[in-house]
């Protein structure tokens, strides 16, 4: 089953809102990795610092009231924020095969949905570390059903919003008229500008 866009389940999960959170998570991670580049840093110091800074960023962002749709539900180590009424947590993991022990564990603030195998019962922002130096880190937003299957997914794109299909209809092709192209001479250019020699 293909994962649907999150907005198909909750109108509050718009591209703009998801992008606002995802870009902040990417910025915190990039800044952290740039700063922690000494001979005494390793994956542990980088990843734990990136997690702590991301956690604190989400708390401060929710408390700042910069976005009226973002609120803080739980400020513990398993920080939970909400976009509208939808509780969300974040992890550094693999969206297709999560390995973190607490990835599917829900806290009191995150456990608000009825069990339904076709709808997400938990939502996660997932920061995926690049596998090679040529790749880039990425942020995904995914919803998982009661069987821990991914049924909704959105991927952060830095430059443009992600387009998604809203139907199966393919519009017909349109024939465009040929364009006449001529070489412009200096006389034609001057006449158009109203100037002459």
Buried (B, 14 or more C-beta within 10 A) or exposed (E): EEBBBBBBBBEBBBBEBBBBBBBBBBEBBEEBBEEBEEEEEEEEEBBEBBBEBBBEBBBEBBEEEEBEBBBBBBBEEBBBBBBBEBBBBBBBBBBEEBEEEEBEEBBEBBEBBEEEEEBBBBBBBBBBBEEEEEEEBBBBBBBBBBEEEBBBBBBBBEEEEEEEEEEEEEEEEEEEEEEEEEEEEEEEEEEEEEEEE
